[in-house]
Amino acid sequence: VQLQASGGGLVQAGGSLRLSCAVSGSIFSGYSMGWYRQAPGKQRELVASISVGGNTNYGESVKGRFTISRDNAKSTVYLQMNSLEPEDTAVYYCNRVPSSRVWSTWGQGTQVTVSS
């Protein structure tokens, strides 16, 4: 499996970014997917997930600001991030959920930096 995340960058607080993660080498439509992030010195955390059927869940810190979606035809999962805060600064990755079923490869992730 290959996970190719993209769309990160440097943005001011209050700004928006849209992340994409293309998944290859597996039957994407059969898996629930999530976006994880890891800030410097912190453990990786799950911020949003989407089931095979399209049901979504969000971490408390991003609820109301982030929206996860998926396009099974393109084997891609997206994360629309609005009202970004400096605390959102991290490397963002996509992978399966739950975390106990993640693929062993995480890809390089995409860096999101939010300036105050």
Short mmCIF file of the C-alpha atoms (twelve columns), coordinates in Angstrom:
data_MODEL
# 
_entry.id   MODEL 
# 
loop_
_atom_site.group_PDB 
_atom_site.id 
_atom_site.type_symbol 
_atom_site.label_atom_id 
_atom_site.label_alt_id 
_atom_site.label_comp_id 
_atom_site.label_asym_id 
_atom_site.label_seq_id 
_atom_site.Cartn_x 
_atom_site.Cartn_y 
_atom_site.Cartn_z 
_atom_site.pdbx_PDB_model_num 
ATOM 1   C CA . VAL A 1   0.000   0.000  0.000  1 
ATOM 2   C CA . GLN A 2   1.148   3.519  -0.806 1 
ATOM 3   C CA . LEU A 3   -0.228  6.626  0.890  1 
ATOM 4   C CA . GLN A 4   0.505   9.950  -0.791 1 
ATOM 5   C CA . ALA A 5   -0.579  12.963 1.244  1 
ATOM 6   C CA . SER A 6   -0.451  16.455 -0.203 1 
ATOM 7   C CA . GLY A 7   -1.877  19.939 0.167  1 
ATOM 8   C CA . GLY A 8   -0.085  21.157 3.247  1 
ATOM 9   C CA . GLY A 9   1.686   24.468 3.560  1 
ATOM 10  C CA . LEU A 10  2.185   27.618 5.576  1 
ATOM 11  C CA . VAL A 11  -0.954  29.577 6.405  1 
ATOM 12  C CA . GLN A 12  -1.904  32.326 8.810  1 
ATOM 13  C CA . ALA A 13  -4.235  31.675 11.706 1 
ATOM 14  C CA . GLY A 14  -7.819  31.750 10.515 1 
ATOM 15  C CA . GLY A 15  -6.892  30.463 7.077  1 
ATOM 16  C CA . SER A 16  -7.840  27.270 5.275  1 
ATOM 17  C CA . LEU A 17  -6.159  24.323 3.606  1 
ATOM 18  C CA . ARG A 18  -7.433  21.237 1.829  1 
ATOM 19  C CA . LEU A 19  -5.415  18.068 2.226  1 
ATOM 20  C CA . SER A 20  -5.603  15.087 -0.100 1 
ATOM 21  C CA . CYS A 21  -4.348  11.559 0.365  1 
ATOM 22  C CA . ALA A 22  -4.227  9.148  -2.547 1 
ATOM 23  C CA . VAL A 23  -4.203  5.468  -1.646 1 
ATOM 24  C CA . SER A 24  -2.866  2.850  -4.013 1 
ATOM 25  C CA . GLY A 25  -2.257  -0.850 -3.767 1 
ATOM 26  C CA . SER A 26  -5.407  -1.734 -1.882 1 
ATOM 27  C CA . ILE A 27  -9.180  -1.759 -2.266 1 
ATOM 28  C CA . PHE A 28  -9.759  1.734  -0.889 1 
ATOM 29  C CA . SER A 29  -13.540 1.574  -0.893 1 
ATOM 30  C CA . GLY A 30  -13.517 -1.295 1.573  1 
ATOM 31  C CA . TYR A 31  -11.776 0.550  4.387  1 
ATOM 32  C CA . SER A 32  -12.657 3.198  6.893  1 
ATOM 33  C CA . MET A 33  -10.074 5.952  6.704  1 
ATOM 34  C CA . GLY A 34  -8.727  8.633  8.948  1 
ATOM 35  C CA . TRP A 35  -6.499  11.649 9.095  1 
ATOM 36  C CA . TYR A 36  -3.861  11.610 11.800 1 
ATOM 37  C CA . ARG A 37  -1.419  14.309 12.811 1 
ATOM 38  C CA . GLN A 38  1.810   14.465 14.741 1 
ATOM 39  C CA . ALA A 39  3.165   17.668 16.200 1 
ATOM 40  C CA . PRO A 40  6.809   17.972 17.295 1 
ATOM 41  C CA . GLY A 41  7.384   16.189 20.576 1 
ATOM 42  C CA . LYS A 42  3.863   14.773 20.654 1 
ATOM 43  C CA . GLN A 43  2.290   11.438 19.867 1 
ATOM 44  C CA . ARG A 44  0.394   10.890 16.660 1 
ATOM 45  C CA . GLU A 45  -3.321  11.528 17.115 1 
ATOM 46  C CA . LEU A 46  -6.412  10.779 15.084 1 
ATOM 47  C CA . VAL A 47  -8.255  13.967 14.143 1 
ATOM 48  C CA . ALA A 48  -10.986 12.767 11.788 1 
ATOM 49  C CA . SER A 49  -12.341 9.547  10.356 1 
ATOM 50  C CA . ILE A 50  -14.805 8.435  7.711  1 
ATOM 51  C CA . SER A 51  -16.409 5.035  7.428  1 
ATOM 52  C CA . VAL A 52  -17.030 2.968  4.329  1 
ATOM 53  C CA . GLY A 53  -20.581 4.284  4.363  1 
ATOM 54  C CA . GLY A 54  -19.544 7.914  4.778  1 
ATOM 55  C CA . ASN A 55  -20.162 8.400  8.490  1 
ATOM 56  C CA . THR A 56  -17.715 10.874 9.981  1 
ATOM 57  C CA . ASN A 57  -16.183 11.491 13.397 1 
ATOM 58  C CA . TYR A 58  -13.931 14.265 14.632 1 
ATOM 59  C CA . GLY A 59  -11.641 14.963 17.518 1 
ATOM 60  C CA . GLU A 60  -12.900 17.593 19.911 1 
ATOM 61  C CA . SER A 61  -10.132 20.026 18.996 1 
ATOM 62  C CA . VAL A 62  -11.135 20.123 15.316 1 
ATOM 63  C CA . LYS A 63  -14.886 19.595 15.488 1 
ATOM 64  C CA . GLY A 64  -16.716 22.312 13.567 1 
ATOM 65  C CA . ARG A 65  -13.556 23.400 11.733 1 
ATOM 66  C CA . PHE A 66  -12.414 20.312 9.797  1 
ATOM 67  C CA . THR A 67  -14.385 18.201 7.325  1 
ATOM 68  C CA . ILE A 68  -13.303 14.781 6.107  1 
ATOM 69  C CA . SER A 69  -14.587 13.306 2.856  1 
ATOM 70  C CA . ARG A 70  -13.707 10.553 0.422  1 
ATOM 71  C CA . ASP A 71  -13.881 9.806  -3.285 1 
ATOM 72  C CA . ASN A 72  -13.837 6.067  -3.790 1 
ATOM 73  C CA . ALA A 73  -13.520 6.414  -7.556 1 
ATOM 74  C CA . LYS A 74  -10.242 8.266  -7.045 1 
ATOM 75  C CA . SER A 75  -9.133  6.241  -3.992 1 
ATOM 76  C CA . THR A 76  -8.603  9.524  -2.210 1 
ATOM 77  C CA . VAL A 77  -9.521  10.918 1.176  1 
ATOM 78  C CA . TYR A 78  -9.679  14.657 1.828  1 
ATOM 79  C CA . LEU A 79  -9.485  16.943 4.828  1 
ATOM 80  C CA . GLN A 80  -10.874 20.453 4.516  1 
ATOM 81  C CA . MET A 81  -9.405  22.546 7.307  1 
ATOM 82  C CA . ASN A 82  -10.917 25.920 8.116  1 
ATOM 83  C CA . SER A 83  -10.294 28.444 10.890 1 
ATOM 84  C CA . LEU A 84  -6.816  27.038 11.357 1 
ATOM 85  C CA . GLU A 85  -5.042  27.664 14.642 1 
ATOM 86  C CA . PRO A 86  -1.329  27.544 15.522 1 
ATOM 87  C CA . GLU A 87  -2.119  24.395 17.542 1 
ATOM 88  C CA . ASP A 88  -3.001  22.648 14.274 1 
ATOM 89  C CA . THR A 89  0.644   22.789 13.209 1 
ATOM 90  C CA . ALA A 90  1.767   19.203 12.571 1 
ATOM 91  C CA . VAL A 91  2.574   16.652 9.925  1 
ATOM 92  C CA . TYR A 92  -0.682  15.173 8.669  1 
ATOM 93  C CA . TYR A 93  -1.039  11.578 7.514  1 
ATOM 94  C CA . CYS A 94  -3.850  9.400  6.307  1 
ATOM 95  C CA . ASN A 95  -4.289  5.739  7.155  1 
ATOM 96  C CA . ARG A 96  -6.938  3.207  8.089  1 
ATOM 97  C CA . VAL A 97  -9.040  3.396  11.189 1 
ATOM 98  C CA . PRO A 98  -9.228  2.161  13.854 1 
ATOM 99  C CA . SER A 99  -5.619  2.774  14.772 1 
ATOM 100 C CA . SER A 100 -5.193  -0.916 15.606 1 
ATOM 101 C CA . ARG A 101 -5.653  -1.690 11.900 1 
ATOM 102 C CA . VAL A 102 -3.410  0.882  10.275 1 
ATOM 103 C CA . TRP A 103 -1.233  -0.126 7.389  1 
ATOM 104 C CA . SER A 104 2.408   -0.396 8.353  1 
ATOM 105 C CA . THR A 105 3.380   2.289  5.853  1 
ATOM 106 C CA . TRP A 106 2.479   5.888  6.665  1 
ATOM 107 C CA . GLY A 107 3.975   7.706  3.745  1 
ATOM 108 C CA . GLN A 108 5.783   11.001 4.161  1 
ATOM 109 C CA . GLY A 109 2.745   12.951 5.313  1 
ATOM 110 C CA . THR A 110 2.185   16.629 4.543  1 
ATOM 111 C CA . GLN A 111 3.379   19.483 6.739  1 
ATOM 112 C CA . VAL A 112 0.853   22.042 7.934  1 
ATOM 113 C CA . THR A 113 2.227   25.140 9.621  1 
ATOM 114 C CA . VAL A 114 -0.100  27.773 11.029 1 
ATOM 115 C CA . SER A 115 1.423   31.093 12.003 1 
ATOM 116 C CA . SER A 116 -0.112  33.363 14.632 1 
# 
